[in-house]
Amino acid sequence: MYPLKAFLTDVKSESDTIHEMNEMIKPTLVQARPNYRIYLEFSDGTKGEVDLSDLAAKSVFQDWSDYRFFKSVRIGEHREIKWNDDIELCADSLYLKLTGKSPEELFPKLRKKTYA
């Protein structure tokens, strides 16, 4: 059983959640590159290429075989990297792949809390 004080400090208000969303690292630029690679820039200054060739020709990603379609990549309204409504990738997972960081480094609140 958690102490009441610990429980109450974990409860977030809606304004806290909105503030955290505004502080999230956001993609600011995405460009298609040859060989199923995309170039990304993020709001914290991180930039570089991510190789997506491991996804090419699999399931919904078969549409990428048309390079004109692959070049249509853009940033969606919810930070996602997308080509259409069927193909979109999570910006956070691409950031992790680009930087080599762990999810806990990107989202410190994911670390396990201990309650005394």
N, C-alpha and C positions, 0 to 999 in steps of 0.2 A: 504494500500500500504506500502511495506517495504522500508525503506531508502536504498539507493544504497550501502552505506558503510556496512550496516548489511548484505545485500545480498552477497556482494563480500567476506566478511569474512566467509560465509558459504560454498563457493565454494571450493571443495577439488581438489588437483592435484592427478594424478595417483600415484605419489610417496608417498603422504600422506596416500592414501588408502592402499597401500602395507605395509607401516610402521604400520598402525593400525592393519592389518591382522596378522603381525608378533608378535604384542603384545597381541593378543587374547589368552585367557586361552585355552590350548589344552589338550585333553585327552592323557595320556601317557601310560596307562595300562587299559585293560578291561579283566575281567575273569567272566565266568558263575559260578553261585552258585545255589544250589538247590532251589526249589520252586519259579522259575522265578525271581530270584534276580541276579543282576550283581554287581560286585565289580569294582569300578573305581578309578583311580588316575589321577589327573590333574597337569599341569605344575606349578601351584601356590602352590602345596603341599596339596591341598584338596584331601581327599580320604574317601571312605566309600561305603556302599551298597545301591543300589536303588532297590526297589521292583517294578517289572513289572507285577505282577500277575493280576492286573486289566486289562491288555491287552491280557493275555493268552486266547486262545480259541476264540478270536474275529477275524473275517475276515482273513487277511493275516497272523495273528499271530498264526493261528491254526498249522502251521508247527512246532511251539515250543513244541508241544505235544511229539515230538521225541526229547528226551533229548540230543542225540548225535548232532542233528541239533542246539539246543539251545546253546550247548557248543562251537559251531563254531563261536561265536561272535568275532569280531575284530574291529580295528579302520580303517576306510576307508581313502582314500587319501585326502579327504576334511574335516577331523576331525569328520565325522559322525561315529556313533556306528552302525555296520551293521552285518547282518547275510548273506545276499545275495543281489542281486540287487532289490528285492521286499521289503525287510524288513531292514529299517535303521531308526535310531532315531537321532535327533539333539543333539549333545554334549552339547550345551548351555542349552537346556531344561532339560537335565539330571543333569547338574551342578546346575541349579536353584532348582530342586527337592531335590538334595542332601544337598544343603546348606541352603535352605529356603529363599534365597535372592530374591529380586524382579528384574524384567528385568532392571529397572532404576538403580539399584545398580550395576548390571553387565555391563551395557552399559550407562554410565552417559549422553551421548549425546542424549539419548532418552527423557530426561527431556525437558519439553516445554520451548522454548525460548520466552522471551518477548522482544518486540522491542519498544523503546521509541519514 
